[in-house]
């Protein structure tokens, strides 16, 4: 029996492969994709430029979001106890 996680993983795999194939075809043969598939009245080079620009923009924003999330987490997380306090607590528990 297939678990829910395996189904989701298979769906993610399928979507990623389809997007990758579309992207490769769009870069290699922009005339076919832009005019036939997407019905865009765009020049070949303009379409190629957008096919490069959009993923780079998304990746840049994603990296900035991850950096902001790490910064937020570091700024809002209280500092850990000093190691001396932790070892003192462990020693106290052993003595009891």
Secondary structure, DSSP 4 states (H G I P E B T S, - for coil): ---HHHHHHHHHHHHHHHHHHHHHHHHH-HHIIIIIIS-----HHHHHHHHHHHHHHHHHHHHHHHHHHHHHHHHHSPPPPPHHHHHHHHHHHHH-
